[in-house]
């Protein structure tokens, strides 16, 4: 299937936005498939755009990834156990959930609820804040010594991992789930933002790797529309980097509730029109 350049560009933008902002890329993909007939998009195209957003995660958090100790990565691996268990448990029902308007609508409502919880907890953290003197002193210290990655305890990481497991369901946002997990675990806003994505690196990277193996096994690379696919991949990566910056701003200002309102709206659309 040949993809026009403007179609590839739009799909790249959608992937870059929905993969990181807490609105669920899988849920929006299901909606786009219904409304715009995207079921004919080749798997190779989907795999490459997901690889683009995965590269965006690595690029954005590269400094934190380099600073992380082997002990931390071991703890992150352990914290991913819940998502793999959930993945195997619901795998037989994923196609049904994607095609079910009630399932999609419910999943978007779950995302909205999680975002309201995270927004409330992060707002409380923002209200506590710190004195202006402490804020200035911290910035000076970071400039002199460099900002170090805060390494949370395994128990709190496991809490984030449990919340991440909800994101296996189509329509439930991964970033929204892990941000909520970080807020529940008591992380400050910056730590919650970082670990919302660092904890997902094994799961997301593993999924992209398995998709690459599947495409290679089926000899599907020969059918790829290379120019359109590379365009969409580059756009997904670039838009993903912008989306990460936007989400960081939203988290720091405790404004996740607006995404929650949007998810409620999309839930209603799913229920009425899918």
C-alpha positions as CSV (number, residue, x, y, z in Angstrom):
1,X,0.0,0.0,0.0
2,X,1.4,3.4,-1.1
3,X,1.1,6.2,1.4
4,X,0.9,9.8,0.2
5,X,3.5,12.2,1.7
6,X,0.8,14.3,3.4
7,X,-0.9,11.2,4.9
8,X,2.5,10.0,6.2
9,X,3.1,13.5,7.7
10,X,-0.3,13.5,9.5
11,X,0.2,10.0,10.8
12,X,3.7,11.0,12.1
13,X,2.3,14.0,13.9
14,X,-0.5,11.9,15.5
15,X,2.0,9.3,16.7
16,X,4.4,12.0,18.1
17,X,1.6,13.7,20.0
18,X,-0.4,10.8,21.3
19,X,2.5,8.6,22.3
20,X,3.7,11.1,25.0
21,X,0.8,13.3,25.9
22,X,-1.5,11.5,28.3
23,X,-4.3,10.7,25.9
24,X,-3.4,7.2,24.7
25,X,-1.8,6.5,21.3
26,X,-3.4,3.0,21.1
27,X,-6.9,4.4,21.8
28,X,-6.5,7.2,19.2
29,X,-5.2,4.7,16.6
30,X,-8.3,2.6,17.1
31,X,-10.5,5.8,16.6
32,X,-8.5,6.8,13.5
33,X,-8.9,3.3,12.1
34,X,-12.6,3.6,12.5
35,X,-13.2,7.1,11.2
36,X,-10.5,7.3,8.5
37,X,-10.1,3.7,7.4
38,X,-6.5,3.3,8.5
39,X,-6.7,-0.5,8.8
40,X,-4.7,-0.8,5.5
41,X,-1.6,0.9,7.0
42,X,1.3,-1.6,6.7
43,X,2.8,-3.0,9.9
44,X,6.2,-1.8,8.8
45,X,5.0,1.8,8.8
46,X,3.6,1.4,12.3
47,X,6.8,-0.2,13.5
48,X,9.0,2.5,12.1
49,X,6.9,5.4,13.6
50,X,6.9,3.7,17.0
51,X,10.7,3.4,16.7
52,X,10.8,7.1,16.0
53,X,9.0,8.0,19.2
54,X,11.2,5.5,21.1
55,X,14.3,7.3,19.8
56,X,12.8,10.5,21.0
57,X,12.6,9.1,24.6
58,X,16.2,8.0,24.4
59,X,17.3,11.4,23.1
60,X,15.3,13.5,25.6
61,X,16.3,11.5,28.6
62,X,19.9,10.6,27.4
63,X,21.6,12.4,30.3
64,X,19.4,10.6,32.9
65,X,19.9,7.3,31.1
66,X,23.7,7.7,31.3
67,X,23.6,8.7,35.0
68,X,21.4,5.8,36.0
69,X,23.2,3.0,37.9
70,X,23.0,-0.7,37.1
71,X,21.1,-1.1,40.4
72,X,18.5,1.4,39.2
73,X,18.1,-0.4,35.8
74,X,17.7,-3.7,37.7
75,X,15.0,-2.1,39.8
76,X,13.3,-0.7,36.7
77,X,13.3,-4.1,35.1
78,X,11.7,-5.6,38.2
79,X,9.1,-2.8,38.2
80,X,8.1,-3.9,34.7
81,X,6.9,-7.3,35.9
82,X,3.3,-6.1,36.4
83,X,3.0,-4.8,32.8
84,X,4.3,-8.1,31.3
85,X,1.9,-10.1,33.5
86,X,-1.0,-7.8,32.5
87,X,0.0,-8.0,28.8
88,X,-0.1,-11.8,28.8
89,X,-3.4,-11.8,30.7
90,X,-5.3,-9.6,28.4
91,X,-3.6,-10.4,25.1
92,X,-6.4,-12.6,23.8
93,X,-8.9,-9.8,24.4
94,X,-7.0,-6.9,22.9
95,X,-8.6,-7.0,19.5
96,X,-12.0,-7.1,21.0
97,X,-11.2,-4.1,23.3
98,X,-10.0,-2.1,20.3
99,X,-13.2,-2.8,18.3
100,X,-15.6,-2.4,21.3
101,X,-16.9,1.1,21.7
102,X,-17.8,0.4,25.3
103,X,-14.3,-0.9,25.9
104,X,-12.6,2.1,24.4
105,X,-15.0,4.5,26.1
106,X,-14.3,2.9,29.5
107,X,-10.6,2.9,28.9
108,X,-10.6,6.7,28.1
109,X,-12.6,7.2,31.3
110,X,-10.0,5.3,33.3
111,X,-7.3,7.5,31.8
112,X,-9.3,10.6,32.8
113,X,-9.7,9.3,36.4
114,X,-6.0,8.6,36.7
115,X,-5.1,12.1,35.4
116,X,-7.5,13.7,37.9
117,X,-5.8,11.7,40.7
118,X,-2.3,12.7,39.4
119,X,-3.3,16.3,39.0
120,X,-4.6,16.5,42.5
121,X,-1.5,15.0,44.1
122,X,0.9,17.0,41.9
123,X,-1.0,20.2,42.7
124,X,-0.6,19.5,46.5
125,X,3.1,19.0,45.8
126,X,3.2,22.3,43.9
127,X,1.4,24.1,46.7
128,X,3.9,22.9,49.3
129,X,6.7,24.1,47.0
130,X,9.8,25.6,48.5
131,X,11.1,29.0,49.4
132,X,12.5,31.3,46.7
133,X,15.8,31.2,48.5
134,X,15.9,27.4,48.4
135,X,14.9,27.4,44.7
136,X,17.7,29.8,43.8
137,X,20.2,27.9,45.9
138,X,19.2,24.6,44.2
139,X,19.7,26.1,40.7
140,X,23.1,27.5,41.6
141,X,24.1,24.1,43.1
142,X,23.0,22.3,39.9
143,X,25.0,24.7,37.7
144,X,28.2,24.1,39.8
145,X,27.9,20.4,40.4
146,X,25.5,19.3,37.7
147,X,22.0,17.9,38.3
148,X,22.1,14.3,39.5
149,X,19.4,11.8,38.7
150,X,17.4,11.0,41.8
151,X,17.2,7.2,42.2
152,X,13.9,6.2,44.0
153,X,13.5,3.0,46.0
154,X,12.4,-0.3,44.5
155,X,9.1,-0.2,46.3
156,X,8.0,3.1,44.9
157,X,9.2,2.1,41.4
158,X,7.1,-1.0,41.7
159,X,4.1,1.2,42.5
160,X,4.7,3.1,39.2
161,X,5.0,-0.3,37.5
162,X,1.7,-1.4,38.8
163,X,0.0,1.7,37.4
164,X,1.9,1.2,34.1
165,X,0.1,-2.1,33.8
166,X,-3.2,-0.3,33.2
167,X,-1.7,1.1,29.9
168,X,-1.8,-2.4,28.3
169,X,-5.5,-1.7,27.8
170,X,-6.3,0.2,24.5
171,X,-7.4,3.7,25.4
172,X,-5.4,3.9,28.7
173,X,-2.5,6.3,28.5
174,X,0.9,4.9,29.4
175,X,2.3,8.3,30.4
176,X,-0.9,9.1,32.3
177,X,-0.7,5.9,34.2
178,X,2.9,6.2,35.1
179,X,2.6,9.8,36.1
180,X,-0.2,8.8,38.4
181,X,1.9,6.0,39.8
182,X,4.7,8.4,40.5
183,X,2.4,10.9,42.2
184,X,0.9,8.1,44.4
185,X,4.4,6.9,45.2
186,X,5.1,10.4,46.6
187,X,7.5,11.6,43.9
188,X,8.0,15.3,43.3
189,X,6.9,16.7,39.9
190,X,10.3,16.4,38.2
191,X,10.9,12.9,39.4
192,X,7.4,11.8,38.5
193,X,7.9,13.1,35.0
194,X,11.3,11.4,34.5
195,X,10.2,8.0,35.8
196,X,7.0,8.1,33.9
197,X,9.2,7.4,30.8
198,X,12.3,5.8,32.2
199,X,10.3,3.0,33.6
200,X,8.7,2.4,30.2
201,X,12.0,2.0,28.3
202,X,12.2,-1.8,28.8
203,X,8.5,-2.4,27.9
204,X,8.4,0.1,24.9
205,X,11.9,-0.9,23.6
206,X,11.0,-4.6,24.0
207,X,7.7,-4.1,22.0
208,X,9.5,-2.3,19.2
209,X,12.2,-5.0,19.1
210,X,9.6,-7.8,18.9
211,X,7.7,-5.9,16.1
212,X,10.9,-5.6,14.2
213,X,11.5,-9.3,14.5
214,X,7.9,-10.0,13.4
215,X,8.3,-7.9,10.3
216,X,11.6,-9.4,9.5
217,X,10.3,-13.0,10.0
218,X,7.4,-12.2,7.6
219,X,9.8,-10.7,5.0
220,X,7.6,-7.5,5.0
221,X,10.4,-5.0,4.6
222,X,10.2,-5.3,0.8
223,X,6.7,-3.9,0.8
224,X,7.7,-0.7,2.7
225,X,7.1,2.7,1.1
226,X,10.5,4.0,2.1
227,X,10.2,7.8,1.5
228,X,6.8,8.1,3.2
229,X,7.8,5.8,6.1
230,X,11.1,7.7,6.8
231,X,9.2,11.0,6.6
232,X,6.6,9.8,9.1
233,X,9.3,8.4,11.4
234,X,11.3,11.7,11.4
235,X,8.2,13.7,12.1
236,X,7.1,11.3,14.9
237,X,10.5,11.7,16.5
238,X,10.5,15.5,16.2
239,X,6.9,16.0,17.3
240,X,7.6,13.6,20.1
241,X,10.4,15.7,21.5
242,X,8.2,18.8,21.4
243,X,5.4,16.8,23.2
244,X,7.8,15.7,25.9
245,X,8.7,19.3,26.5
246,X,5.1,20.3,26.6
247,X,4.2,17.5,29.0
248,X,7.0,18.4,31.4
249,X,5.6,22.0,31.5
250,X,2.1,20.6,32.2
251,X,3.4,18.3,35.0
252,X,5.4,21.1,36.6
253,X,2.3,23.4,36.6
254,X,-0.1,20.6,37.6
255,X,-2.4,21.0,34.7
256,X,-3.2,17.4,33.8
257,X,-6.9,17.9,34.5
258,X,-7.3,19.5,31.0
259,X,-6.2,16.3,29.4
260,X,-8.6,14.5,31.7
261,X,-11.5,16.6,30.3
262,X,-10.3,15.8,26.8
263,X,-10.3,12.1,27.6
264,X,-13.9,12.3,28.9
265,X,-14.9,14.0,25.6
266,X,-13.1,11.3,23.5
267,X,-14.8,8.6,25.7
268,X,-18.2,10.1,24.8
269,X,-17.3,10.2,21.1
270,X,-16.2,6.6,21.3
271,X,-19.4,5.5,22.9
272,X,-21.6,7.3,20.5
273,X,-19.9,7.0,17.1
274,X,-17.5,4.0,17.1
